[in-house]
Amino acid sequence: MCIGTPVKVIENRDFVALCEGRNGTEEVNMMLVGPQTEGTWVLNFLGSAREVISEQDAENINKALDGLTAIMDGADKIDVDMYFPDISMKNNH
């Protein structure tokens, strides 16, 4: 399974961009989304940007990935409202 991770463009380089995210700094292929300005967030799948996303979406995705990591690390219980604020019933009423 491939899970996309949010990365922020820190330097545009023709068909790739130097980006920074939860896995550090990496070059990301930008051919599917086109050149993006510094500060733009994209969703990175295996080294290729597939979608331009908002900073809020990047934050929500990173929180969800943190929640999944906690579960995979053996957490018996997680705070759904903290890790998944965009789908939490508490925050949607």
C-alpha positions, 0 to 999 in steps of 0.5 A, a space after each residue: 500500500 502506498 500512503 501519500 505524505 504532505 511535503 512543502 516546496 522549499 525550492 523549485 527545480 524545473 520538473 522536480 522540487 526540493 521539498 520538506 516533510 515528515 520524512 525530511 528533505 527530498 526531491 519530488 517529481 512535479 510533472 503531474 502537478 506542474 511547477 509550484 512556488 516555494 511554500 506550496 504543499 503537495 501530496 507526495 506518493 513515492 517521490 511524485 507529487 499527485 495533488 496540490 493541497 492546503 496547509 490545513 489539509 497537510 496538517 490534518 493528514 500529518 495528524 492522521 499519519 501520527 495516529 496510524 503510527 501510534 496504532 502501529 506502535 501498539 497504542 491500545 487507545 488513541 484520541 480520535 479527536 486529536 488525530 482525526 479532527 476533520 472526521 471527528 464527530 465532536 468537531 463536526 457538530 
